[in-house]
Amino acid sequence: MEEDMHSFLSTKSEATEELRGHLEKLKTMYGTAVKALDDLVGELDSYSQSTFGQLITEVSKHSALEELYKRITSEAESLLHDLEDNLNSWEKKLTAYAQQQREGGIDENEDPINAAFRELRKETGVTSAEIVTEIIKI
């Protein structure tokens, strides 16, 4: 029995040593895997921060461009409005000038002298005038 006990203890001791060896291998393997994962997490974090930084930069660029576009659009609208007002003003002046040009002529079958007196009366309000001299047509 003592021999069996010795054999049992010896086998138990060998099994324990074998289990310790396996445990050490597992610890080493686990530690290496954890270290590798930790390194990978650090690398991914670095990449993500870099990518996030680049993304922020790109978004900032687009935001700045959008602001610039808004300012340019506003200025362009203002210029177009000013041009439209200016064109409307010139249109009114040209219309008035054209109307005045149409009114100041000799009517059909009207004597040139009578037309001159009519225009003088209409434009200046003078109702009495006399011809001092006539200009001869060449």
C-alpha positions in Angstrom: 0.0 0.0 0.0 2.8 2.3 0.8 4.1 1.6 -2.6 0.8 2.4 -4.2 0.6 5.6 -2.2 4.1 6.5 -3.4 3.1 5.7 -6.9 0.0 7.8 -6.6 1.9 10.7 -5.1 4.5 10.4 -7.8 1.9 10.4 -10.6 0.1 13.2 -8.9 3.3 15.2 -8.7 4.1 14.5 -12.4 0.6 15.5 -13.4 0.8 18.6 -11.3 4.2 19.6 -12.9 2.8 18.8 -16.3 -0.3 21.0 -15.5 2.1 23.8 -14.3 4.0 23.6 -17.5 0.8 23.8 -19.5 -0.4 26.6 -17.3 2.9 28.5 -17.9 2.6 28.0 -21.6 -1.0 29.3 -21.5 0.1 32.3 -19.4 2.8 33.1 -21.9 0.5 32.5 -24.8 -2.2 34.6 -23.2 0.2 37.3 -22.2 1.6 37.5 -25.7 -1.9 37.6 -27.2 -3.0 40.3 -24.7 0.2 42.3 -25.6 -0.5 41.8 -29.3 -4.1 42.9 -28.8 -3.0 45.9 -26.7 -0.5 46.9 -29.4 -3.2 46.5 -32.1 -5.6 48.6 -30.0 -2.9 51.3 -29.7 -2.2 51.2 -33.5 -6.0 51.3 -34.3 -6.5 54.2 -31.9 -3.6 56.1 -33.5 -5.1 55.4 -37.0 -8.5 56.5 -35.9 -7.3 59.7 -34.3 -5.3 60.5 -37.4 -8.3 59.7 -39.6 -10.6 61.7 -37.3 -8.2 64.6 -37.4 -8.1 64.4 -41.2 -11.9 64.2 -41.3 -12.2 67.3 -39.1 -9.7 69.1 -41.3 -11.8 68.2 -44.4 -15.0 69.2 -42.8 -13.4 72.5 -41.7 -12.3 73.2 -45.3 -15.8 72.5 -46.6 -17.3 74.7 -43.9 -14.9 77.5 -44.8 -15.7 77.1 -48.5 -19.4 77.1 -47.7 -19.0 80.4 -45.8 -17.0 81.9 -48.7 -19.6 80.7 -51.2 -22.4 82.3 -49.1 -20.5 85.6 -48.9 -19.8 85.6 -52.7 -23.4 84.7 -53.4 -24.6 87.6 -51.2 -22.3 90.0 -52.9 -23.3 88.8 -56.3 -27.0 89.2 -55.5 -26.3 92.7 -54.2 -24.5 93.6 -57.4 -27.2 92.1 -59.6 -29.8 94.1 -57.7 -27.8 97.3 -58.2 -27.4 96.6 -61.9 -31.1 96.0 -62.2 -31.9 99.3 -60.5 -29.4 101.1 -62.8 -30.9 99.5 -65.9 -34.4 100.4 -64.8 -33.3 104.0 -64.3 -31.7 104.1 -67.7 -34.8 102.6 -69.3 -37.0 105.3 -67.7 -34.6 108.1 -69.0 -34.4 106.6 -72.5 -38.2 106.2 -72.6 -38.7 109.8 -71.6 -36.1 111.0 -74.1 -37.7 108.9 -76.9 -41.1 110.4 -76.0 -39.7 113.9 -76.1 -38.1 113.2 -79.5 -41.4 111.9 -80.9 -43.3 115.0 -79.7 -41.0 117.7 -81.0 -41.5 117.4 -84.8 -43.5 118.9 -87.6 -46.9 117.3 -87.9 -48.1 116.1 -91.3 -49.1 119.0 -93.6 -48.0 121.5 -91.0 -46.1 124.7 -92.0 -42.6 124.7 -90.5 -43.1 128.2 -89.1 -46.3 127.2 -87.3 -44.6 124.1 -86.0 -41.8 126.2 -84.6 -44.3 128.5 -82.8 -46.2 125.5 -81.5 -43.1 123.9 -80.0 -41.9 127.2 -78.5 -45.2 127.7 -76.8 -45.3 124.0 -75.6 -41.7 123.9 -74.3 -41.4 127.4 -72.8 -44.9 128.8 -72.4 -44.1 131.8 -74.6 -47.3 132.8 -76.4 -46.1 135.8 -78.4 -43.0 135.9 -80.6 -41.9 137.1 -83.9 -39.4 135.9 -86.5 -36.3 138.0 -86.7 -34.7 136.2 -89.6 -35.0 132.9 -91.5 -32.2 130.5 -92.1 -31.9 129.4 -95.7 -31.6 125.7 -96.3 -28.6 124.7 -98.4 
